[in-house]
């Protein structure tokens, strides 16, 4: 994953209107595909409105999608996993197949933070 600014759709729509530009222009600015004066101003305003700058973190895990159960499972080694339930928005953390924690309706930034924490936990087990 590359460096980018994560923000909600409402903010992206606001940025499009504020700068009189397309959704693609906003996306290119937020993903650092462009570095024009306008792109820098879009990034600045996105951060002021609560956007989160990611540093390119990508979790070291094995990800699988189970279409029947409508889940995504990320395994961090043999003992720790995250299971995200697409229909309910529930995200569960398991250690040795025992439920340790549940989270509801995580946004992308919060999920990335959880992945980082779970990755660190798996490294010490």
C-alpha positions, 0 to 999 in steps of 0.5 A, a space after each residue: 500500500 502506498 502513502 495516501 490520505 484516507 477520508 469519507 465520501 462526504 469529504 471527497 464530495 466537499 473537496 470536489 465542490 470546493 476545488 471545482 474538480 472531478 472525483 478522479 482529481 481528488 483521488 489523484 491528490 489523496 493518493 499522491 499521484 499528483 503533486 500540483 499546487 491544487 493537489 497539495 491544497 486538496 491534501 491540506 484541506 482533507 487533513 484539516 477535515 479529519 483525513 488520516 495520512 497513512 504511511 504505506 503500511 500493509 499488514 504482513 498476513 495471509 488474507 482469504 475471502 469466504 464468499 459463502 460466509 461473506 467474511 474476510 479472514 486475515 491470519 497473522 501466523 498460526 495463532 492469531 486472526 482477524 475475521 471481518 463479517 461483511 454483512 454485519 460490519 463486525 470485526 473479531 480478533 481470535 487467538 488460538 481460535 478463541 474470541 478475544 475482542 469484537 469491534 463494530 463498524 470500524 472505518 478504514 483507519 481504525 481497521 488499519 490500526 487494529 491490523 497493526 496491533 494484531 500483527 504486533 501481538 502475533 509477533 510476541 506469541 
